[in-house]
Amino acid sequence: MQRQILQPKQKALEINLDPTIYGTFAEIGAGQEVARHFFQAGAAAGTIAKTMSAYDKTYSDRIYGPEPSGRYVCESRLYKMLDHEYELMEERLTKERPETRFFAFADSVAALNYTRTIKGDGWLGLRFQLEPDSPSNDIVLHVKMLDNATDLQSQALGVLGVNLIYACYHYNEEPEKMVVSLIDNLEGRVKIDMVRVTGPNFSNLDNRLISLYLVKNKMTDVAMFSPDGQNIHASEFLYKKHVLIVRGSFRPATLVNIDMLKKSEAQFRTESNVDPRKTYTLTEITMKNLCASGHLDEKDFLDRADLLCELGQTIAISNCESHQKFIQYLSDFKVQTIGIVIGSRELLELVNDKYYNHTGSSLLSDFGALFSKNVRFYVYPAIQEGSAELMTCLNLPIPNEIKFLYRHLLDNYQIVDIQHFDPNLLYIYSKDVLDMIRAGQEGWEEMVDPKVAKLIKNNSLFEYPTEKMEFEY
């Protein structure tokens, strides 16, 4: 995927010199940084129909309508801006410019403020045609600004906007290149944690791969998509919620995974500090897990995603090998309570890792960072090797030197066992099920949900032998 990385001025000039590309810029917050690049590049009259910045909320409401949530840096605001500006473009210029590919660019951004209570983030979007007189497409993204000065953040926003417009017109046939080019000349200055591409020219694009590309190319630590396969951003559905995270390989999702999900959800919602009406569950797959075989297999990723989406799960892909990293990501959205579902063996590995790799005050601070006051671990049991006894959070072989610390976590209800689990499922392991699927052996169907079994067979997921495919209608 090698390519020459152009400077923003070069990109803007190329767009300006293309007589078929013409559109408007509407920017709220952080100034008109994107339009400025096109003006300064030269030949802007060939590209810019209008620029505007409805900075005042009253003016903005009169143009785009009010926001019921009271939040103006949000996805819904961006779509209202795109709707309004593109409709005006079509209404006023379609007959005047029949050979033109129209676009409407919009952004709503809160840059670092004077008191530094706002770190800097925002939404950018482009509605655009790839052919004259054709239906439009949308690309929408969320960005976190990392520069520590307002003027630098504004500058970065301008470059990002230029990159976005250029990518849509020049890299639209190569989705990963289109995504990665968004941070041209911006490495270390922004994080892009959501990109969604829709429209007739992208009907064959699986947006879940876009989320994968963001994490794979280290443009963000976390990206998410909903059960319908659409990319979503945490600020739009996790703000001030109580969040339960279930991490796993889900290769494939088995009855054990479903039992962990259901039983931990039920327990989480009954906690005294949790409002059951404001809970949300995320299933998380890490890049380390996706690359466990030595390389990243996009089909393997999509196979896992298909099953979890079929089960109604919202999925997070992350570079967060440590749980602390994911917890830190969620802190930006004022999540009230975080529940982490973990197997007893995984918990033992986590505790041992911290004990053997940290000492003294470092050990205490590391435990403190992970087991903060709003975080609780829900532990699913496992059968002990060579014994019928279950391994739970209460009988883990914790090193003697930190038993007092572990006891403190148990007494403060920061580590708890999952109640009412199904002991008859503990013999099921995803790896065994996967091996049986690939070998075409009988019996694996009883270890997964019927919907999962049907999907695996009908779509030949996880290398299910095609000669054994069973189509059910």
Secondary structure, 3 states (H helix, E strand, C coil): CCCCCCCHHHHHHHHHCCCCEEEEEEEECCCCHHHHHHHHHCCHHHCEEEEECCCCHHHHHHHHCCCCCCCCCCHHHHHHHHHHHHHHHHHHHCCCCCCCEEEEEEEEEECCCCCCCCCCEEEEEEEECCCCCCCCEEEEEEEEECCCCHHHHHHHHHHHHHHHHHHHHHCCCCHHHHHHHHHCCCCCCEEEEEEEEECHHHCCCCHHHHHHHHHHCCCCCEEEECCCCCEECHHHCCCCCEEEEEECCCCCCCHHHHHHHHHHHHHHHCCCCCCHHHEEEEEEEEHHHHCCCCCCCHHHHHHHHHHHHHCCCEEEEECCCCHHHHHHHHHCCCCCEEEEEEEHHHHHHHHHHHHHHCCHHHHHHHHHHHCCCCEEEEEECEECCCCCCEECCCCCCCCHHHHHHHHHHHHCCCEEECCCCCHHHCCCCHHHHHHHHHHCCCCHHHHCCHHHHHHHHHHCHHHCCHHHCCCCC
